[in-house]
């Protein structure tokens, strides 16, 4: 848990560097503008599609003069669809577009002696992002009806976002510096911590105003955590090598 706290603290310090401040808002702003425009253009079509999907529930509620409730549930369902899509888009932009610059920035300032072994590739980053978003979207659609139950909906939202955080950012945080064997070793040793870090950061995504900067902050936190774990792993490996030689 101490490693997670250190990563979150270091990420907060990195967040206020001018180079990071220059990009901190644009992933979320771009995502909100994109989905706002799409909602404005296709709102009626999306509502019609959801109304068709929820027609059995509407017929049932109409027997008890609750047709208005069916209409309200349709709007709520549409908002539940759009909100995570906007957030996922912002996280995807931060992971694929902004992470290389952030990795270079953090590595140069906080891990200058950490050797770059280039275990990851641009295609690997893209594939990782597609898998992360694909699994997240599938689970999100499967659990969407449960989201209408306020308590369970909130729990599933945070758990799914925690998965997306750790799956989306762990690869890019280490791709430049870790070898493939080192990346696998860190996942094996710190898989639980990576998810716990994602769980804490997931909570920030649902706090108004703070969620404007949370995608970039999440990336920074995973960079600090991953590179610190990599340095620790190499120190342990080098120590064992020295003992063997001695």
VENJODA-V322650 format. One line per field, one symbol per residue. ss: DSSP state (@ for helix, = for strand, . for the rest). phi: phi as a letter, one per 40 degrees, with the letter a starting at -180 (. if undefined). psi: psi as a letter, one per 20 degrees, with the letter a starting at -180 (. if undefined). A space follows every 10 residues. Layout:
ss=???
phi=???
psi=???
//
This chain:
ss=.@@@@@@@@@ @@@@@..@@@ @....@@@@@ @@@@@@@@@@ @@@@@@@@@@ @@@.@@@@@@ @@....@@@@ @@@@@@@@@@ @@@@@@@@@@ @@@@@@@@@@ @@@@@@@@@@ .......... .@@@@@@@@@ @@@@@@@@@@ @@@@@@@@.@ @@@@@@@@@@ @@@@@@@@@@ @@@@.....@ @@@@@@@@@@ @@@@@@@@@@ @@@@.....@ @@.@@@@@@@ @@@@@@@@@@ @@@@@@@@@@ @@@@@.
phi=.ccccccccc ccccdccdcc dcbccccccc cccdcccccc cbdccccccc ccccddcccc cccbfbddcc cccccccccc ccdccccccc ccccccccdd cccccccccb bcccccbfcb bccccccccc cdcccdcccc cccddccccd cccccccccc ccdcdcccbc cccbdcbccc cccccccccb dccccccccc cccccbbdgc ccbcccccdc cccccccccc cccccccccc cccccc
psi=hhhgggghgh hhghhjqhhh hhihhhghgg gggghggggh gjgggggggh hghjgghghg hhhkkkhhhg gghggggghh ggghggghgg hgggghghgg ghggggghhi lhjoqojlir rhhhgggggg gghggggghg hhjghhiiog ghggghgggh hgggghhhhh ghhihhhqrh hgghhghghk gghghhghgg hhhhijoqgh ihihgghggg ghgggghghg ggghggghgh gghgg.
//
